[in-house]
Structure formats: structure tokens, C-alpha cells
Amino acid sequence: MGVYLEMARKNIRAQLEYNYSTYLLIIGRTFAQMTFILGFILIFRSFGSIKGYTFGEILLIYSAVNISYAIGEILSKGIGNMSDYIKRGTLDIYLLRPRSLLLQVLGSGIEISRVGRLSQSVLLLIYTLVTVNIGWTLPKAFAYILAVGAGIILMLSVYIINGGLTFFFINGIEISIAYSSTAAGLIYSTTRQM
């Protein structure tokens, strides 16, 4: 784990060398995610509720899925770059080092710009917790936290599976999209039961 943290620290430090660019990317990704919220607002203004779900309840589910996706993407984006490593021969550098290949690849691909999506999702979660009357109990809160945690693990596994498939299929983006959609559906079905 020390290898991963060391690689992550170096990668984040390198990204912050171009701090204006990084901050603008974070802000840009946050505003790009706001278009989804604008879409939700427009849909719920037209229909009021969808199958009995209110706007706040949908935002609660959306924030769970987005938090899981954002954390999974921040932690494992290096695996998503595996096809580039193979094409350019960069993977050989990691193979020569006497450290875990998986931890090196994971640590080298952390993208701090994904914090924009995460911060927007956390703000949405706080907003929905304040405005929506759900009647939280300890089991409901535990189930929500468990759904987010399971979603993070699911997203990490999707990236790892996709990284493994790049040894056989160089451009396996379609497979990754199918896995991501399945993961989002599983998180949704878990949070919907609350």
C-alpha cells in the first residue's frame, strides 16, 4: 500500500505543478456535471414525480451513484490508461521495478481533476439530506453507506477487469461502458430499496 500512496503523492504533485490548469479542469468538470442536475430539474418541473419518486429522492440516488463512480475513477484511472501504456511501451518500465504492477499502475493514474465530480456529488448529498424528509434510521443510513462503498468496489473492479482485457483487446471501451452501466444499475437498485 505504501507503493500506491507514494505513486499517488508524486502523481498529484506533478498535476499541481500546473495548478491553474488543474483548478480549471476541476471547475469545468463540476459545471459539466451540473448539466445533469439541470436536466433533472427540467424533467421534474414537467412531470412532478416519476413513478412516485420525488426530485430529492432521485438526487439522493444520483449522488450515491456519482460518489461511487467519482471515487472509483479517482483511485483507478491508471488502469483505464492501460491500453496507452501497452501501445507506448510504458508498461515495461513498471514491469522492471521490483514492486507490484497493479499498485504502480493504479498510483500513476490518479487524476485530481475528478475531484470536481466528487465535490458536486457530495454537495448534492448534503442538499438532499437537508431538504428531503426520508426518515433516516440507523439501518437506512448503514444501507446507504454500504451501497456507496459497494459501488466504489464495483467501479474499481470494472476498471481492473477492463485493464486486464486490454491485454487481449487494445480498444475495449465498449466492454467498459457495459460494465459501468451494470454497476450504476446495481447501485441504483440498492439505494432504491430504502
C-alpha beads as a LAMMPS data file, in Angstrom:
LAMMPS data file: protein, C-alpha beads

194 atoms
193 bonds

1 atom types
1 bond types

-500.0 500.0 xlo xhi
-500.0 500.0 ylo yhi
-500.0 500.0 zlo zhi

Masses

1 110.0

Atoms # bond

1 1 1 0.000 0.000 0.000
2 1 1 2.967 2.283 0.586
3 1 1 3.873 1.947 -3.105
4 1 1 0.395 3.098 -4.118
5 1 1 0.447 6.076 -1.752
6 1 1 3.943 7.090 -2.890
7 1 1 2.978 6.916 -6.578
8 1 1 -0.274 8.770 -5.883
9 1 1 1.518 11.535 -3.987
10 1 1 4.031 12.019 -6.805
11 1 1 1.295 11.992 -9.420
12 1 1 -0.805 14.571 -7.555
13 1 1 2.243 16.757 -7.004
14 1 1 3.043 16.617 -10.730
15 1 1 -0.524 17.610 -11.605
16 1 1 -0.426 20.519 -9.179
17 1 1 2.682 21.880 -10.905
18 1 1 0.231 23.179 -13.490
19 1 1 -2.144 24.380 -10.825
20 1 1 -4.216 26.795 -12.911
21 1 1 -4.908 24.099 -15.455
22 1 1 -5.813 21.601 -12.735
23 1 1 -8.120 24.032 -10.948
24 1 1 -9.822 24.974 -14.205
25 1 1 -10.323 21.284 -15.006
26 1 1 -11.899 20.723 -11.582
27 1 1 -14.215 23.705 -12.039
28 1 1 -15.054 22.689 -15.600
29 1 1 -15.924 19.126 -14.630
30 1 1 -18.087 20.416 -11.788
31 1 1 -20.050 22.658 -14.145
32 1 1 -20.310 19.880 -16.723
33 1 1 -21.926 17.652 -14.112
34 1 1 -24.370 20.443 -13.284
35 1 1 -25.974 19.917 -16.694
36 1 1 -27.328 16.595 -15.400
37 1 1 -28.909 18.383 -12.454
38 1 1 -30.394 20.950 -14.818
39 1 1 -31.859 18.062 -16.819
40 1 1 -33.376 16.596 -13.642
41 1 1 -34.866 19.973 -12.741
42 1 1 -36.443 20.341 -16.178
43 1 1 -37.852 16.813 -16.144
44 1 1 -39.342 17.132 -12.682
45 1 1 -40.821 20.554 -13.457
46 1 1 -42.654 18.941 -16.350
47 1 1 -43.755 15.708 -14.669
48 1 1 -43.708 16.441 -10.926
49 1 1 -42.657 12.938 -9.945
50 1 1 -41.635 9.805 -11.772
51 1 1 -43.143 6.529 -10.522
52 1 1 -43.665 8.130 -7.123
53 1 1 -40.074 9.341 -6.762
54 1 1 -39.624 12.994 -5.946
55 1 1 -36.830 15.231 -7.158
56 1 1 -34.959 14.947 -3.847
57 1 1 -35.129 11.158 -3.800
58 1 1 -33.738 10.957 -7.313
59 1 1 -30.926 13.329 -6.314
60 1 1 -30.147 11.065 -3.355
61 1 1 -29.779 8.069 -5.674
62 1 1 -27.839 10.126 -8.227
63 1 1 -25.417 11.331 -5.566
64 1 1 -24.782 7.741 -4.385
65 1 1 -24.014 6.569 -7.906
66 1 1 -21.891 9.615 -8.674
67 1 1 -19.889 9.438 -5.425
68 1 1 -19.135 5.780 -6.107
69 1 1 -18.163 6.487 -9.689
70 1 1 -16.030 9.526 -8.848
71 1 1 -14.054 7.821 -6.079
72 1 1 -13.623 4.704 -8.202
73 1 1 -12.429 6.838 -11.095
74 1 1 -10.025 8.867 -8.940
75 1 1 -8.474 5.750 -7.432
76 1 1 -8.230 3.571 -10.513
77 1 1 -7.960 5.777 -13.579
78 1 1 -4.438 4.441 -14.136
79 1 1 -5.930 1.083 -15.086
80 1 1 -8.083 2.920 -17.619
81 1 1 -4.868 4.105 -19.244
82 1 1 -3.547 0.553 -19.569
83 1 1 -4.081 0.410 -23.339
84 1 1 -1.964 3.568 -23.722
85 1 1 0.757 2.021 -21.552
86 1 1 0.772 -1.102 -23.721
87 1 1 0.753 0.832 -27.016
88 1 1 3.594 3.169 -25.978
89 1 1 5.641 0.523 -24.169
90 1 1 5.412 2.355 -20.843
91 1 1 4.166 -0.772 -19.106
92 1 1 7.640 -2.287 -19.487
93 1 1 9.031 0.383 -17.145
94 1 1 6.610 -0.734 -14.435
95 1 1 7.466 -4.385 -15.048
96 1 1 11.169 -3.696 -14.440
97 1 1 10.587 -2.239 -10.982
98 1 1 10.545 -4.664 -8.050
99 1 1 7.092 -3.529 -6.955
100 1 1 3.523 -4.617 -7.544
101 1 1 2.489 -3.843 -11.111
102 1 1 -1.134 -3.215 -10.118
103 1 1 -0.241 -0.714 -7.404
104 1 1 2.188 1.121 -9.696
105 1 1 -0.365 1.442 -12.480
106 1 1 -3.129 2.489 -10.072
107 1 1 -0.932 5.084 -8.392
108 1 1 0.339 6.563 -11.627
109 1 1 -3.101 7.360 -12.967
110 1 1 -4.755 9.325 -10.187
111 1 1 -6.484 12.327 -11.694
112 1 1 -7.083 15.133 -9.247
113 1 1 -9.373 16.846 -11.753
114 1 1 -12.045 14.242 -10.961
115 1 1 -12.486 15.898 -7.569
116 1 1 -14.941 18.263 -9.297
117 1 1 -17.430 15.459 -9.850
118 1 1 -16.907 14.187 -6.326
119 1 1 -17.390 17.612 -4.729
120 1 1 -20.547 18.221 -6.739
121 1 1 -21.932 14.835 -5.674
122 1 1 -21.121 15.443 -2.014
123 1 1 -22.816 18.856 -2.188
124 1 1 -25.881 17.213 -3.738
125 1 1 -25.900 14.612 -0.985
126 1 1 -25.756 17.316 1.691
127 1 1 -28.528 19.249 -0.060
128 1 1 -30.794 16.213 -0.252
129 1 1 -30.107 15.222 3.350
130 1 1 -31.169 18.695 4.458
131 1 1 -34.193 19.138 2.200
132 1 1 -35.692 15.664 1.764
133 1 1 -37.616 14.105 4.598
134 1 1 -36.652 10.443 4.367
135 1 1 -36.950 9.394 7.985
136 1 1 -33.425 8.116 8.387
137 1 1 -32.843 5.213 10.701
138 1 1 -29.581 3.524 11.523
139 1 1 -30.252 0.603 9.118
140 1 1 -31.155 3.019 6.284
141 1 1 -28.031 5.095 6.831
142 1 1 -25.915 1.935 7.008
143 1 1 -27.510 0.624 3.799
144 1 1 -26.792 3.912 2.007
145 1 1 -23.161 3.960 3.153
146 1 1 -22.828 0.283 2.248
147 1 1 -24.302 0.950 -1.223
148 1 1 -21.788 3.739 -1.834
149 1 1 -18.904 1.575 -0.556
150 1 1 -20.009 -1.374 -2.668
151 1 1 -20.307 0.954 -5.653
152 1 1 -16.711 2.093 -5.170
153 1 1 -15.515 -1.512 -5.042
154 1 1 -17.632 -2.318 -8.082
155 1 1 -16.149 0.579 -10.046
156 1 1 -12.624 -0.429 -9.032
157 1 1 -13.317 -3.958 -10.219
158 1 1 -14.734 -2.656 -13.506
159 1 1 -11.521 -0.743 -14.152
160 1 1 -9.354 -3.717 -13.172
161 1 1 -11.338 -6.075 -15.434
162 1 1 -11.112 -3.561 -18.273
163 1 1 -7.367 -3.210 -17.665
164 1 1 -6.964 -6.972 -17.850
165 1 1 -8.954 -7.114 -21.075
166 1 1 -6.634 -4.603 -22.733
167 1 1 -4.026 -7.339 -22.986
168 1 1 -6.396 -9.083 -25.401
169 1 1 -8.416 -6.182 -26.867
170 1 1 -6.485 -2.936 -27.189
171 1 1 -9.604 -0.755 -27.546
172 1 1 -12.081 -2.336 -25.136
173 1 1 -14.069 0.818 -24.287
174 1 1 -17.406 -0.789 -25.212
175 1 1 -16.863 -3.543 -22.651
176 1 1 -16.002 -0.959 -20.008
177 1 1 -19.170 1.027 -20.751
178 1 1 -21.281 -2.115 -20.394
179 1 1 -19.682 -2.915 -17.025
180 1 1 -20.090 0.690 -15.822
181 1 1 -23.771 0.699 -16.769
182 1 1 -24.287 -2.553 -14.894
183 1 1 -22.507 -1.141 -11.840
184 1 1 -24.646 2.007 -11.862
185 1 1 -27.778 -0.140 -12.140
186 1 1 -26.741 -2.224 -9.148
187 1 1 -26.093 0.855 -7.013
188 1 1 -29.445 2.290 -8.076
189 1 1 -31.356 -0.876 -7.192
190 1 1 -29.700 -0.998 -3.766
191 1 1 -30.461 2.626 -2.865
192 1 1 -33.980 2.378 -4.273
193 1 1 -34.978 -0.104 -1.591
194 1 1 -34.513 2.493 1.173

Bonds

1 1 1 2
2 1 2 3
3 1 3 4
4 1 4 5
5 1 5 6
6 1 6 7
7 1 7 8
8 1 8 9
9 1 9 10
10 1 10 11
11 1 11 12
12 1 12 13
13 1 13 14
14 1 14 15
15 1 15 16
16 1 16 17
17 1 17 18
18 1 18 19
19 1 19 20
20 1 20 21
21 1 21 22
22 1 22 23
23 1 23 24
24 1 24 25
25 1 25 26
26 1 26 27
27 1 27 28
28 1 28 29
29 1 29 30
30 1 30 31
31 1 31 32
32 1 32 33
33 1 33 34
34 1 34 35
35 1 35 36
36 1 36 37
37 1 37 38
38 1 38 39
39 1 39 40
40 1 40 41
41 1 41 42
42 1 42 43
43 1 43 44
44 1 44 45
45 1 45 46
46 1 46 47
47 1 47 48
48 1 48 49
49 1 49 50
50 1 50 51
51 1 51 52
52 1 52 53
53 1 53 54
54 1 54 55
55 1 55 56
56 1 56 57
57 1 57 58
58 1 58 59
59 1 59 60
60 1 60 61
61 1 61 62
62 1 62 63
63 1 63 64
64 1 64 65
65 1 65 66
66 1 66 67
67 1 67 68
68 1 68 69
69 1 69 70
70 1 70 71
71 1 71 72
72 1 72 73
73 1 73 74
74 1 74 75
75 1 75 76
76 1 76 77
77 1 77 78
78 1 78 79
79 1 79 80
80 1 80 81
81 1 81 82
82 1 82 83
83 1 83 84
84 1 84 85
85 1 85 86
86 1 86 87
87 1 87 88
88 1 88 89
89 1 89 90
90 1 90 91
91 1 91 92
92 1 92 93
93 1 93 94
94 1 94 95
95 1 95 96
96 1 96 97
97 1 97 98
98 1 98 99
99 1 99 100
100 1 100 101
101 1 101 102
102 1 102 103
103 1 103 104
104 1 104 105
105 1 105 106
106 1 106 107
107 1 107 108
108 1 108 109
109 1 109 110
110 1 110 111
111 1 111 112
112 1 112 113
113 1 113 114
114 1 114 115
115 1 115 116
116 1 116 117
117 1 117 118
118 1 118 119
119 1 119 120
120 1 120 121
121 1 121 122
122 1 122 123
123 1 123 124
124 1 124 125
125 1 125 126
126 1 126 127
127 1 127 128
128 1 128 129
129 1 129 130
130 1 130 131
131 1 131 132
132 1 132 133
133 1 133 134
134 1 134 135
135 1 135 136
136 1 136 137
137 1 137 138
138 1 138 139
139 1 139 140
140 1 140 141
141 1 141 142
142 1 142 143
143 1 143 144
144 1 144 145
145 1 145 146
146 1 146 147
147 1 147 148
148 1 148 149
149 1 149 150
150 1 150 151
151 1 151 152
152 1 152 153
153 1 153 154
154 1 154 155
155 1 155 156
156 1 156 157
157 1 157 158
158 1 158 159
159 1 159 160
160 1 160 161
161 1 161 162
162 1 162 163
163 1 163 164
164 1 164 165
165 1 165 166
166 1 166 167
167 1 167 168
168 1 168 169
169 1 169 170
170 1 170 171
171 1 171 172
172 1 172 173
173 1 173 174
174 1 174 175
175 1 175 176
176 1 176 177
177 1 177 178
178 1 178 179
179 1 179 180
180 1 180 181
181 1 181 182
182 1 182 183
183 1 183 184
184 1 184 185
185 1 185 186
186 1 186 187
187 1 187 188
188 1 188 189
189 1 189 190
190 1 190 191
191 1 191 192
192 1 192 193
193 1 193 194
